[in-house]
Amino acid sequence: MTGRVHHRPRIVAICEKVRETPLVTTLRWKDSTKAKPGQYVMVWVPGVDEIPMSLCDTGDLKGIAVHAKGEATAALVKLRKGDRMGIRGPYGHGFRHKMGKCLIVAGGTGIACLAPLVEKLARRWPRPSVVIGAKTKSELLFVERMRRSGAEVLVTTDDGSAGRKGFATDAAYELLNRNRYAAVYSCGPEKMMRITASLAQCQSAPVQLSLERYMKCGIGICDSCAMGGLHICIEGPVLDSRRVVGLPDFGVFRRDACGRKEKI
Amino acid sequence: MADLTVDVAGLRLENPFILASGVWGETGETLARALRAGAGAVVTKSIGPEPRAGYANPTVVEVPGGLINAMGLPNPGIDAYAEEVEAALKPGKPVIGSIFGADAGEFTTLARRMEKLGVNALELNLSCPHAKGYGAQLGQDPDVTKRITAAVKAAVGIPVLVKLTPNVASIPAIGKAAEEGGADAVCAINTLKGMAIDLDLFRPVLSHGTGGYSGPGVKPVGLACVWELFEAVKIPIIGMGGISTGGDAAEYMLAGASALQVGTAVYKKRDRTFRDLCRELDRFLSARRYRSPRALIGKAHGGPA
């Protein structure tokens, strides 16, 4: 039996490795597969694990921004230039473009999947507003990259060590009071995304959220990433906030590798 | 329009298509989604006594003809699964609880718990091809199959289905053992043991090495198993293995299946899977002036046309 097989890792070599912050390292590889901002790939570290990672670069040079917080991500950041890994995808729904001025609200490493979107949006007028929030200065990611794109960038830190002291949602609140937005895009902690979605409601601007759940198959069959009957792996990871905010899971719990609920 | 209703092992199904275990079954809400999308019934993920994470990824890889998976029986454990069963029962259609244990004692404990949760039938996983000490390692032995089936039957009042592995020298011998143990039906087939090797890295793609092959590529094997079982046992057979069209369904029923399970096809057609299968089977039957798929069961074995 023959036929084209899509869901099988293709082996790529890392051609660029950049330490962005003490916690985050970017890995890049040459890959001309078509991808949209917001989509993710399944990254196989042979002998360790295969995990979903949103693309932070969607051109012919693909990239992922890796925060070493688990076994697989720790193994990923140890890989060196020239080392090989497996890639499946790109998978899932990316961000849908809207005409007009857009607001981007990113928390922590959430800016990774939003960065290629900002770069696309910043090529036209009016420039998008981008809020990048982090706990502290050293954890701020892609601030220079976003400034270079031409977007209007606002930085917040919880401790005030850089930019404004406060949460990304505080800055988003002010921007939403000052400007009219055609669309709002957000990725970060779910509590932050929930607040962003409710703030944007008064402007009736559509809000697109990028969600994260435990994933195994990536092709909508194993149900590991299910959230209220939705499969984040293929119906997400980017979803309209109207489909998400009503789900009892959102901002409350996620499931572990066994399928058990755990508090967020 | 044909009437697609079938009765199997005491269950009345509005159509013969049952969502197979392992697909969409970790959460009750997704099982409910499958029922609302037209499945006649659903089988839960195989549930064990304790939470189990399963194997590391990659756990699934596509190959020509289907998928190979080695999930490693991930499940939240029977206690945590209670609320999932509750959600799956909401659409009001049959829910079949799949369980796996290491011995007859574990199986009966799980069977009683599942029955209490309100499932309409049980499916004993004696056929998972890639979990040490479970599944096929028990179900390849006719005596063990008979003993576990009999123990579960004695413990519960709901119908008991036994899911069989094709990875044996003689599937009819195992089917007969399940029948002697009192099974209300047998399900065939679970996945075929298989593997895929990466040609760049010289290593298996799946973290577990081998896994279970499913999808259109295994249909001829499944059909032959159902065919042989039909000649060997009197209890109904629930056929599965690569069903993705109404024609596949009809073939399985002609070989002897009274109802069918569908798993791998869901990754391509998702919510359309069951309604498309029903429409295609209906078209097949109507074109031949059959009013019910029941008329097909075992017909290829040479009864009056």
Interface residues (C-beta under 8 A of the other chain):
Chain A: M1 T2 G3 V5 H6 H7 R8 P9 I11 M42 W44 P46 G47 V48 D49 E50 I51 R84 G86 K216 C217 G218 I219 G220 I221 C222 D223 S224 A226 G228 G229 H231 R255 D256 A257 C258 G259 R260 K261
Chain B: G22 V23 W24 G25 E26 T27 E29 T30 A32 R33 K45 P51 R52 A53 G54 A56 N57 P58 T59 V60 V61 E62 V63 P64 G65 L67 N69 M71 P74 N75 P76 G77 A80 A196 D198 D200 L201 R203 V205 S207 P216 G217 T264 V266 Y267 R270
